[in-house]
Amino acid sequence: MKFSPDHFYPLFVTADVSLTAINHVLESALNEEFSPGYRWGSDWLLIEHPDQHDFSGPTMPLRQHFDNGFLNASNDELQQFINVKLLGHARAMYSTASLYGVIDQRTAEDNTISFFIQDDVNPIQEAQIRSMWGTGSALDNTLAHYVDSMEHIAYNPDNAFDLTAAEARANIIALENELTDQEALRFLELTNSGKSLDDAVKAKDRLNNWLGGEALNVTTRWFEFRLEATCAMGHINLIDDYGAFEILTNSVFKDDMFDEEGLKRFYPGATVMASSQQRETPTSHDGQAGINPADHYTIGWICALPIELAAAIKMLDEEHQRLPLPPGDDNSYRFGRIGDHNIVIGCLPSGRTGLVSASSVATQMMSAFRQIRVGLMVGIGGGVPSEDDDIRLGDIVVSHPNNQHGGVVQYDFGKTRSDGIFERTGSLNSPPKALLTVLTDVRAAAEEVDGLKIGDYLSRLTERLPLYAYPSKLTDRLYHPQYMHVGGKNCSRCDSEKSMDREERDTNAPRIHYGTIASGNRVMKDAIERDKISQDMGGVLCFEMEAAGLMNDFPCLAIRGISDYSDSHKNDGWQRYAAATAATFAKELLCHLASTKINQIDPISQAMNQMASGLNKNSEMVERTNQEIGSTL
């Protein structure tokens, strides 16, 4: 006997997904694991077009035809359709407006479904959700920790544990120190400096009263999360019954599918967003006809390796759905937001690093996203330590112009003279002036205690990606240039007596260095050549393989986390951490970049066209001048 559902859940297709992919999702509906003989597909109503009037559902596999009328539809448009068209139909008693599914571009790639669920939550619950999923502010995280401690007391009345006055004061002070959000200023009315223990206890009581009041301040929110289709659909009734807060905090039935590790297992790039915290996803049309969704993106972030892409994605405050790409553009892009900026992240094809590949990705990115105004090249590089620059593994190097170079120089581009000396020719553009101005702000903030949030970003990233944590400082060894690597994947067999003595740092926090980055078509792993090139060029801070391919066609700032010392001892042990430090600096930079300044910068594609037009005019002028000179001779 087959279960008959109380209602149907709307299912939409918002991307140009093949009928095969849609049927694959519908086939996954035949899930016998959770309820034998039960076809959960009968719970779903696949809707084809906004003008559809026949909702005879349920949808059963397989479909022979599908008319996709919701291509690139926004969440607002889908919700409006459900509330106005679907629930106004005679089958309203069988439909729900609080939960719907979306088949998007990722569905075709990894068989995951994006869910949108409506729930009534209070501000404290929202803070707990954001904190759990790594998108919370410092205030959210502190609040969540404080509420957890209160719940521990409430659920363990026989336990002697309680907050001492000192602990209460510490919590109150921690909250005060994190008061950056306008709404959080209400805390100032009920907390004090905590100078005395009695005052701290009173403040704790007032805070508890405030939390109790906020628990009654319920607001209806939409949440989005993504799960593997087969397993998730088997739990669809549980998702609907328990609601967003219980699902996203896994606070009721403790199913390992719904804890953070469970979601990562089913979909490593899982995102959870409360609509109160997210901007309008740029995949919508924003109510303006003719606007290309790609034009909402103004920051282009390019990386070369998958580990760099993973770190970049974790820097996003929210992740957006993927957009359809122009024909011939096979690059891997990810989309999201950092602060007020919409970001498109492009990664080089696997195994195809170097100047040419980087240039190709940048060119296609500018073609697909015409409003990109700022470019970043973010990833790992090999350091060049010297007496002037005490560069360590995990440190950050940022391209910056000096009297000799524009910030990035292609060290292997030039010609060999008759005397055998290699002469470097040509020049590369400096980073855009707007980015150099922001760098000034970042460098000034670094002079203040806790002026930068790189440490916070690193902590959040490594909580979600443990492999990106700081390795042991014992593996950070700088050997004398003449001493070659003995062999093996690491330096365990190398003579520690051949390593150079360096002053021990009092912290593992990465330091930031500004200067010249040497870029070329090959990996630098010769310490003697490394030092010679650096000396010839007036001092470089690191070597890498992509930035020179971008600077003249995609003016950008190069940001490198140091993963080795450009010598024969290079290995992979520090690459993930170096990718993380570079990504955190990129986020720090963007958080200092005001959105108003972005709008004052011309799109890169437009600036390059103007530059090319100017060069053509100069060439024509030179040609006319030569002709005039020739006619007078």
C-alpha positions as CSV (number, residue, x, y, z in Angstrom):
1,M,0.0,0.0,0.0
2,K,1.4,3.3,-1.0
3,F,1.5,6.3,1.3
4,S,-0.8,9.2,0.2
5,P,0.7,12.6,1.0
6,D,-1.2,15.4,2.7
7,H,0.1,17.9,0.2
8,F,2.5,18.3,-2.7
9,Y,5.8,20.2,-2.7
10,P,6.4,22.4,-5.7
11,L,9.5,21.6,-7.8
12,F,11.1,24.0,-10.3
13,V,13.9,24.0,-12.8
14,T,15.8,27.3,-13.0
15,A,18.8,26.3,-15.2
16,D,19.3,25.0,-18.7
17,V,19.3,21.4,-17.4
18,S,18.8,18.5,-19.8
19,L,15.8,16.3,-19.6
20,T,18.1,13.4,-18.8
21,A,19.3,15.3,-15.6
22,I,15.7,16.0,-14.6
23,N,14.8,12.4,-15.0
24,H,17.8,11.4,-13.0
25,V,16.5,13.4,-10.1
26,L,13.0,12.0,-10.5
27,E,14.5,8.5,-10.7
28,S,16.3,9.1,-7.4
29,A,12.8,9.6,-6.0
30,L,12.4,5.8,-6.0
31,N,14.1,5.5,-2.6
32,E,13.4,2.2,-0.8
33,E,15.8,2.8,2.1
34,F,13.6,5.0,4.3
35,S,10.2,3.6,3.7
36,P,9.9,0.3,1.6
37,G,7.3,0.6,-1.1
38,Y,6.9,4.3,-0.7
39,R,7.6,6.4,-3.8
40,W,8.3,9.9,-2.3
41,G,8.2,11.2,-5.9
42,S,4.4,11.2,-5.4
43,D,5.0,14.1,-3.0
44,W,6.4,16.4,-5.7
45,L,4.7,18.6,-8.3
46,L,7.1,19.4,-11.1
47,I,5.9,22.8,-12.5
48,E,7.0,23.7,-16.1
49,H,5.8,27.1,-16.9
50,P,4.4,30.3,-15.2
51,D,1.3,30.0,-17.4
52,Q,0.6,26.4,-16.4
53,H,-2.9,25.9,-15.2
54,D,-3.1,22.1,-14.9
55,F,-1.7,21.0,-11.6
56,S,-2.9,17.4,-11.8
57,G,0.3,16.1,-10.1
58,P,1.9,14.3,-8.6
59,T,4.9,14.0,-10.9
60,M,6.1,10.5,-11.5
61,P,9.2,9.3,-13.4
62,L,9.9,9.5,-16.2
63,R,9.2,12.7,-18.2
64,Q,9.2,12.5,-22.0
65,H,9.1,16.3,-22.4
66,F,9.7,19.3,-20.3
67,D,8.9,22.9,-21.1
68,N,11.2,25.0,-18.9
69,G,9.4,28.3,-18.3
70,F,11.3,29.2,-15.1
71,L,14.8,29.6,-16.6
72,N,16.8,32.0,-14.5
73,A,13.7,32.8,-12.3
74,S,14.5,34.4,-9.0
75,N,13.4,33.1,-5.6
76,D,10.9,36.0,-5.3
77,E,9.4,35.0,-8.6
78,L,9.0,31.4,-7.6
79,Q,7.5,32.3,-4.2
80,Q,5.1,34.7,-5.9
81,F,4.0,32.0,-8.4
82,I,3.3,29.6,-5.5
83,N,1.3,32.1,-3.4
84,V,-0.7,33.6,-6.3
85,K,-1.0,31.0,-9.0
86,L,-0.5,27.6,-7.4
87,L,-2.3,28.1,-4.1
88,G,-5.1,29.9,-5.9
89,H,-5.9,26.7,-7.8
90,A,-8.5,24.2,-6.8
91,R,-5.7,21.8,-5.6
92,A,-4.6,24.4,-3.0
93,M,-5.4,21.9,-0.2
94,Y,-2.7,19.6,-1.6
95,S,0.0,22.2,-2.0
96,T,2.4,23.9,0.4
97,A,3.9,27.4,0.2
98,S,6.4,26.9,2.9
99,L,8.8,24.5,1.2
100,Y,9.8,24.0,-2.4
101,G,12.7,22.5,-4.3
102,V,14.9,23.8,-7.2
103,I,16.7,21.9,-9.8
104,D,19.6,24.1,-10.9
105,Q,22.9,23.8,-12.7
106,R,24.5,22.1,-9.8
107,T,21.9,19.4,-9.9
108,A,23.2,18.2,-13.3
109,E,26.7,18.2,-11.9
110,D,26.4,16.5,-8.5
111,N,22.7,15.4,-8.2
112,T,21.9,17.8,-5.4
113,I,18.7,19.7,-4.7
114,S,18.4,23.2,-3.4
115,F,15.6,23.6,-0.8
116,F,13.9,26.8,0.2
117,I,12.0,26.5,3.5
118,Q,10.0,29.1,5.4
119,D,10.1,29.2,9.1
120,D,9.3,31.5,12.1
121,V,12.5,32.2,14.0
122,N,13.6,34.8,16.5
123,P,16.8,36.8,16.3
124,I,18.6,34.5,18.7
125,Q,17.8,31.5,16.6
126,E,19.0,33.3,13.5
127,A,22.3,34.1,15.3
128,Q,22.6,30.4,16.3
129,I,22.1,29.2,12.7
130,R,24.5,31.7,11.2
131,S,27.1,30.9,13.9
132,M,26.9,27.2,13.3
133,W,27.4,27.5,9.5
134,G,30.3,30.0,9.7
135,T,28.4,33.0,8.3
136,G,27.8,34.7,11.6
137,S,29.3,37.9,12.8
138,A,31.5,38.0,15.9
139,L,28.4,39.1,17.8
140,D,26.4,36.2,16.4
141,N,29.1,33.7,17.5
142,T,29.4,35.3,21.0
143,L,25.6,35.3,21.4
144,A,25.3,31.6,20.3
145,H,28.0,30.6,22.8
146,Y,26.3,32.5,25.6
147,V,22.9,31.0,24.8
148,D,24.5,27.5,24.7
149,S,25.9,28.1,28.2
150,M,22.4,29.1,29.4
151,E,20.9,26.0,27.9
152,H,23.4,23.9,29.6
153,I,22.2,25.1,32.9
154,A,18.6,24.8,31.9
155,Y,18.9,21.2,30.8
156,N,21.2,20.2,33.6
157,P,19.4,21.5,36.8
158,D,21.1,18.9,39.0
159,N,24.5,19.9,37.8
160,A,26.4,22.3,40.1
161,F,27.7,24.1,37.0
162,D,26.8,27.8,36.8
163,L,28.3,31.0,35.6
164,T,30.4,32.5,38.2
165,A,30.4,36.3,38.5
166,A,33.8,36.4,36.8
167,E,32.6,34.3,33.9
168,A,29.5,36.4,33.6
169,R,31.6,39.6,33.5
170,A,33.8,38.0,30.8
171,N,30.8,37.2,28.7
172,I,29.4,40.7,29.1
173,I,32.7,42.3,28.2
174,A,33.0,40.0,25.2
175,L,29.6,41.1,24.0
176,E,30.5,44.8,24.4
177,N,33.7,44.4,22.5
178,E,31.8,43.0,19.5
179,L,29.1,45.7,19.3
180,T,29.6,46.7,15.7
181,D,26.1,46.1,14.2
182,Q,23.6,49.0,14.5
183,E,20.9,46.7,15.8
184,A,23.3,45.4,18.5
185,L,23.6,48.8,20.1
186,R,20.6,47.9,22.2
187,F,23.0,45.9,24.3
188,L,24.6,49.1,25.4
189,E,21.5,50.0,27.3
190,L,21.7,46.9,29.5
191,T,25.4,46.2,29.9
192,N,28.1,48.2,31.6
193,S,31.9,48.1,31.7
194,G,31.9,45.2,34.2
195,K,34.3,46.9,36.5
196,S,32.8,45.1,39.5
197,L,31.7,41.5,39.9
198,D,28.3,42.6,41.2
199,D,27.7,44.8,38.2
200,A,28.6,41.9,36.0
201,V,26.1,39.6,37.7
202,K,23.4,42.2,37.3
203,A,24.3,42.7,33.7
204,K,24.0,39.0,33.1
205,D,20.5,39.0,34.6
206,R,19.5,41.9,32.3
207,L,21.0,40.1,29.4
208,N,19.0,37.0,30.2
209,N,15.8,39.1,30.4
210,W,16.7,40.6,27.0
211,L,17.2,37.2,25.5
212,G,13.9,36.1,26.8
213,G,12.2,39.1,25.2
214,E,14.0,38.5,21.9
215,A,12.7,34.9,21.9
216,L,9.2,36.3,21.6
217,N,10.2,38.5,18.7
218,V,9.4,36.0,15.9
219,T,9.8,36.8,12.2
220,T,9.1,34.7,9.2
221,R,12.2,34.0,7.2
222,W,13.2,32.0,4.1
223,F,16.2,29.7,4.4
224,E,18.1,27.9,1.7
225,F,20.2,24.7,1.9
226,R,21.4,22.0,-0.4
227,L,21.4,18.2,0.0
228,E,22.1,15.2,-2.1
229,A,18.9,14.4,-3.9
230,T,18.2,10.8,-3.1
231,C,18.8,10.9,0.6
232,A,17.3,14.3,1.1
233,M,14.1,13.5,-0.6
234,G,13.7,10.5,1.6
235,H,13.6,12.9,4.5
236,I,11.3,15.5,2.9
237,N,8.5,15.1,5.4
238,L,10.8,15.4,8.3
239,I,12.2,18.6,6.8
240,D,8.7,20.0,6.4
241,D,7.5,18.9,9.9
242,Y,10.5,20.1,11.9
243,G,11.2,23.4,10.1
244,A,14.4,25.3,9.3
245,F,15.7,26.0,12.8
246,E,15.6,22.4,14.0
247,I,17.0,21.1,10.7
248,L,19.8,23.6,10.4
249,T,20.9,23.3,14.0
250,N,20.1,19.5,14.2
251,S,18.5,20.2,17.6
252,V,15.6,17.7,17.6
253,F,16.2,14.3,16.2
254,K,20.0,14.4,16.0
255,D,20.1,12.7,12.6
256,D,23.7,12.6,11.2
257,M,22.3,13.6,7.8
258,F,21.5,17.1,9.2
259,D,24.7,17.8,11.2
260,E,27.4,19.9,9.6
261,E,29.5,16.9,8.7
262,G,26.5,15.2,7.2
263,L,25.7,18.0,4.9
264,K,29.3,18.3,3.9
265,R,29.4,14.5,3.2
266,F,26.4,14.8,0.9
267,Y,27.5,18.1,-0.6
268,P,30.9,19.5,0.3
269,G,29.9,23.0,-0.8
270,A,26.8,23.1,1.3
271,T,25.5,26.6,2.0
272,V,23.0,27.7,4.5
273,M,21.6,31.2,4.4
274,A,18.9,33.1,6.2
275,S,17.2,35.6,3.9
276,S,17.5,38.3,6.6
277,Q,21.3,38.1,6.2
278,Q,21.5,37.7,2.4
279,R,21.3,40.3,-0.4
280,E,19.1,39.7,-3.4
281,T,20.7,36.9,-5.3
282,P,22.1,38.4,-8.5
283,T,20.6,35.6,-10.5
284,S,17.3,37.3,-10.3
285,H,16.2,40.0,-12.7
286,D,15.6,42.5,-9.9
287,G,12.4,43.5,-11.7
288,Q,14.3,45.2,-14.5
289,A,13.8,43.8,-18.0
290,G,16.8,43.3,-20.1
291,I,19.4,43.3,-17.3
292,N,22.0,40.5,-17.7
293,P,22.4,38.7,-14.3
294,A,26.2,38.5,-15.1
295,D,26.3,42.3,-14.9
296,H,25.7,42.3,-11.2
297,Y,29.3,41.0,-10.6
298,T,32.0,43.6,-10.2
299,I,34.9,41.7,-8.7
300,G,36.9,39.0,-10.6
301,W,38.9,36.6,-8.5
302,I,41.2,34.2,-10.3
303,C,43.0,31.2,-8.8
304,A,45.0,28.4,-10.4
305,L,44.5,25.3,-8.2
306,P,41.5,23.5,-6.7
307,I,42.9,24.0,-3.1
308,E,42.9,27.8,-3.9
309,L,39.4,27.6,-5.2
310,A,38.2,25.8,-2.0
311,A,39.7,28.5,0.2
312,A,38.2,31.2,-1.9
313,I,34.7,29.8,-1.7
314,K,35.0,29.6,2.1
315,M,35.7,33.4,2.1
316,L,32.2,34.2,0.6
317,D,29.7,35.6,3.0
318,E,27.0,33.9,0.8
319,E,27.2,31.7,-2.2
320,H,25.0,32.3,-5.3
321,Q,23.6,30.0,-7.9
322,R,25.7,29.4,-11.0
323,L,24.9,31.3,-14.2
324,P,24.6,30.1,-17.7
325,L,27.9,30.8,-19.6
326,P,28.5,32.0,-23.2
327,P,29.2,29.2,-25.8
328,G,32.8,28.2,-25.7
329,D,33.4,29.3,-22.1
330,D,34.3,26.0,-20.3
331,N,35.8,27.6,-17.2
332,S,34.8,26.7,-13.7
333,Y,33.1,29.7,-12.0
334,R,31.7,30.1,-8.5
335,F,29.6,33.1,-7.5
336,G,28.9,34.8,-4.2
337,R,29.2,37.9,-2.1
338,I,31.8,39.4,0.3
339,G,30.5,42.5,2.1
340,D,28.8,44.7,-0.4
341,H,30.6,43.1,-3.4
342,N,29.4,40.4,-5.8
343,I,32.3,38.1,-6.7
344,V,32.9,35.7,-9.5
345,I,35.7,33.2,-8.9
346,G,37.4,31.6,-11.9
347,C,39.7,28.7,-11.6
348,L,42.2,27.5,-14.2
349,P,41.4,24.0,-15.7
350,S,42.9,21.2,-13.7
351,G,46.5,20.6,-14.6
352,R,46.8,23.7,-16.8
353,T,48.6,26.2,-14.8
354,G,50.9,29.0,-16.2
355,L,50.7,32.3,-17.9
356,V,48.8,31.2,-21.0
357,S,46.1,29.5,-19.1
358,A,45.7,32.4,-16.7
359,S,45.4,34.8,-19.6
360,S,42.8,32.7,-21.3
361,V,40.6,32.4,-18.1
362,A,40.9,36.2,-17.5
363,T,39.9,37.0,-21.1
364,Q,36.9,34.7,-21.0
365,M,35.9,36.1,-17.6
366,M,35.9,39.6,-18.9
367,S,33.9,38.6,-21.9
368,A,31.2,36.9,-19.9
369,F,31.1,39.4,-17.0
370,R,31.4,42.8,-18.6
371,Q,31.0,44.8,-15.4
372,I,34.1,43.4,-13.6
373,R,35.9,46.5,-12.3
374,V,38.5,45.0,-9.9
375,G,40.7,41.9,-10.5
376,L,42.5,39.7,-8.0
377,M,44.9,36.8,-8.6
378,V,45.0,34.8,-5.4
379,G,46.9,31.7,-4.6
380,I,50.2,30.2,-3.5
381,G,53.8,31.1,-4.3
382,G,57.4,30.4,-3.5
383,G,59.0,32.8,-1.1
384,V,62.4,34.6,-1.4
385,P,63.6,35.2,2.1
386,S,66.4,37.7,2.6
387,E,68.0,39.9,5.3
388,D,65.6,42.7,4.4
389,D,62.5,40.5,4.2
390,D,62.1,37.7,6.8
391,I,59.6,35.7,4.8
392,R,58.2,32.5,6.4
393,L,55.9,29.8,5.2
394,G,52.3,30.9,5.4
395,D,53.2,34.6,5.1
396,I,51.4,36.7,2.6
397,V,53.0,38.6,-0.3
398,V,51.1,41.3,-2.1
399,S,52.2,42.9,-5.4
400,H,53.1,46.5,-5.0
401,P,54.9,48.9,-7.4
402,N,58.3,50.4,-6.7
403,N,60.7,52.6,-8.6
404,Q,61.8,49.7,-10.8
405,H,58.7,47.5,-11.4
406,G,55.0,47.7,-11.4
407,G,54.5,45.0,-8.8
408,V,54.7,42.0,-11.1
409,V,57.6,41.2,-13.5
410,Q,58.0,38.3,-15.9
411,Y,61.5,37.2,-15.1
412,D,61.9,34.8,-18.0
413,F,60.7,37.2,-20.8
414,G,63.5,38.8,-22.8
415,K,66.5,38.0,-25.0
416,T,70.1,36.9,-24.5
417,R,72.7,39.4,-25.6
418,S,75.9,38.6,-27.5
419,D,77.8,38.6,-24.2
420,G,75.6,35.9,-22.8
421,I,73.7,38.2,-20.4
422,F,69.9,37.7,-20.4
423,E,68.2,41.0,-20.8
424,R,64.6,41.3,-19.7
425,T,62.4,43.3,-22.0
426,G,58.9,44.7,-21.9
427,S,56.9,45.9,-18.9
428,L,53.7,45.0,-17.1
429,N,51.0,47.3,-15.8
430,S,50.8,48.2,-12.2
431,P,47.7,47.2,-10.1
432,P,44.8,49.6,-10.5
433,K,45.0,52.8,-8.5
434,A,41.8,52.0,-6.6
435,L,43.4,48.9,-5.2
436,L,46.6,50.6,-4.3
437,T,44.5,53.2,-2.4
438,V,42.7,50.4,-0.5
439,L,46.1,48.8,0.3
440,T,47.0,52.0,2.1
441,D,43.9,51.6,4.3
442,V,44.8,48.0,5.0
443,R,48.4,48.8,5.9
444,A,47.2,51.5,8.2
445,A,44.7,49.2,9.9
446,A,47.5,46.6,10.4
447,E,49.3,49.1,12.7
448,E,46.4,48.9,15.2
449,V,45.8,46.2,17.7
450,D,43.3,43.8,16.2
451,G,43.0,46.2,13.2
452,L,42.8,43.3,10.7
453,K,40.4,40.3,10.8
454,I,42.7,37.9,9.0
455,G,43.0,35.8,12.1
456,D,39.3,35.5,12.5
457,Y,38.8,34.6,8.9
458,L,41.5,31.9,9.2
459,S,39.9,30.4,12.3
460,R,36.5,30.1,10.6
461,L,38.0,28.6,7.5
462,T,40.1,26.0,9.3
463,E,37.0,25.0,11.4
464,R,35.3,24.0,8.2
465,L,38.4,22.8,6.4
466,P,40.7,21.3,9.0
467,L,43.3,20.3,6.4
468,Y,44.0,24.0,5.9
469,A,45.2,24.6,9.5
470,Y,48.6,25.8,10.4
471,P,51.2,23.0,10.0
472,S,53.9,22.5,12.6
473,K,56.5,25.2,12.7
474,L,59.1,22.4,12.9
475,T,58.5,21.8,9.2
476,D,59.3,25.4,8.3
477,R,63.0,25.1,7.5
478,L,65.0,27.4,5.3
479,Y,68.2,25.6,4.1
480,H,71.4,27.2,2.8
481,P,71.1,27.8,-1.0
482,Q,73.9,25.4,-1.8
483,Y,72.3,22.5,0.1
484,M,70.2,20.4,-2.2
485,H,67.2,18.2,-1.2
486,V,68.2,14.7,-0.3
487,G,65.0,13.0,-1.6
488,G,61.5,12.0,-0.5
489,K,58.3,13.9,-0.3
490,N,59.4,16.0,2.7
491,C,62.7,17.0,4.3
492,S,62.8,14.3,7.0
493,R,66.0,12.9,5.5
494,C,67.6,16.3,5.0
495,D,70.4,17.4,7.4
496,S,69.0,19.8,9.9
497,E,72.4,21.3,10.5
498,K,72.2,22.7,6.9
499,S,69.2,24.8,7.8
500,M,69.6,28.5,8.6
501,D,69.1,30.0,12.0
502,R,66.3,32.5,12.2
503,E,64.8,34.4,15.1
504,E,61.8,32.6,16.4
505,R,58.5,34.5,16.1
506,D,56.3,35.0,19.0
507,T,53.1,34.1,17.1
508,N,52.1,31.9,14.2
509,A,50.0,34.6,12.6
510,P,51.1,35.3,9.0
511,R,52.9,38.5,8.2
512,I,52.2,40.6,5.2
513,H,54.9,41.7,2.7
514,Y,54.5,44.2,-0.1
515,G,56.7,44.4,-3.1
516,T,57.7,42.7,-6.4
517,I,56.4,39.3,-7.5
518,A,58.4,37.4,-10.1
519,S,56.2,35.5,-12.5
520,G,57.3,33.0,-15.2
521,N,56.3,29.9,-17.1
522,R,58.2,27.4,-15.0
523,V,58.4,26.4,-11.3
524,M,61.3,28.0,-9.5
525,K,63.0,25.3,-7.4
526,D,66.7,26.4,-7.4
527,A,67.8,28.5,-4.5
528,I,70.9,29.8,-6.2
529,E,69.0,30.9,-9.3
530,R,66.3,32.3,-7.0
531,D,68.7,34.6,-5.3
532,K,70.5,35.6,-8.5
533,I,67.3,36.6,-10.2
534,S,66.1,38.5,-7.1
535,Q,69.4,40.4,-7.0
536,D,69.3,41.2,-10.7
537,M,65.8,42.6,-10.3
538,G,66.4,44.7,-7.3
539,G,64.8,42.3,-4.9
540,V,61.7,40.1,-5.3
541,L,59.5,38.6,-2.6
542,C,58.2,35.5,-4.3
543,F,57.9,33.5,-7.5
544,E,54.8,32.2,-9.1
545,M,53.4,31.2,-12.6
546,E,50.3,33.1,-13.5
547,A,50.2,36.8,-12.6
548,A,52.3,38.0,-15.6
549,G,49.8,36.5,-17.9
550,L,47.1,38.8,-16.5
551,M,48.6,42.2,-15.8
552,N,48.4,43.8,-19.2
553,D,45.0,42.3,-20.1
554,F,43.4,42.0,-16.7
555,P,45.0,44.6,-14.4
556,C,44.8,43.1,-10.9
557,L,46.4,42.7,-7.6
558,A,48.5,39.5,-7.1
559,I,48.1,38.0,-3.6
560,R,50.3,35.0,-2.7
561,G,50.5,32.8,0.4
562,I,54.0,31.4,0.7
563,S,54.0,27.6,0.5
564,D,57.8,27.0,-0.1
565,Y,61.1,28.8,-0.5
566,S,61.5,28.4,-4.3
567,D,64.2,25.8,-3.7
568,S,64.8,22.1,-4.2
569,H,63.1,21.4,-0.8
570,K,59.7,22.5,-2.0
571,N,56.8,20.2,-1.1
572,D,53.0,20.2,-0.7
573,G,52.9,20.3,3.1
574,W,52.2,24.1,3.4
575,Q,50.1,24.6,0.2
576,R,46.7,24.5,1.8
577,Y,47.5,26.8,4.7
578,A,49.2,29.2,2.2
579,A,46.1,29.1,0.0
580,A,44.1,30.0,3.1
581,T,46.2,32.9,4.2
582,A,46.1,34.4,0.7
583,A,42.3,34.1,0.5
584,T,41.9,35.7,3.9
585,F,43.9,38.7,2.8
586,A,41.8,39.0,-0.3
587,K,38.7,39.1,1.9
588,E,40.3,41.7,4.2
589,L,41.1,43.8,1.2
590,L,37.5,43.7,-0.2
591,C,36.0,44.5,3.1
592,H,38.0,47.7,3.1
593,L,36.9,48.5,-0.4
594,A,33.8,50.7,-0.3
595,S,31.0,49.9,-2.8
596,T,30.8,53.6,-3.7
597,K,34.4,53.4,-4.9
598,I,33.7,50.4,-7.1
599,N,31.1,52.3,-9.0
600,Q,33.7,55.0,-9.8
601,I,36.0,52.5,-11.5
602,D,35.5,51.8,-15.2
603,P,34.9,48.1,-16.1
604,I,38.2,46.4,-17.0
605,S,36.9,45.4,-20.4
606,Q,36.0,49.0,-21.1
607,A,39.4,50.3,-19.8
608,M,41.3,47.8,-22.0
609,N,39.3,48.8,-25.1
610,Q,40.0,52.5,-24.4
611,M,43.7,51.7,-23.9
612,A,43.8,49.7,-27.2
613,S,42.0,52.5,-29.0
614,G,44.6,54.9,-27.7
615,L,47.5,52.7,-28.8
616,N,46.0,52.4,-32.2
617,K,45.7,56.2,-32.5
618,N,49.3,56.6,-31.4
619,S,50.4,54.1,-34.0
620,E,48.4,55.9,-36.7
621,M,50.0,59.3,-35.6
622,V,53.5,57.8,-35.7
623,E,52.8,56.4,-39.1
624,R,51.6,59.7,-40.4
625,T,54.6,61.5,-38.9
626,N,56.9,59.0,-40.6
627,Q,55.2,59.6,-43.9
628,E,55.4,63.3,-43.6
629,I,59.1,63.1,-42.7
630,G,59.6,60.9,-45.7
631,S,57.9,63.2,-48.1
632,T,60.1,66.1,-47.1
633,L,63.4,64.2,-47.7
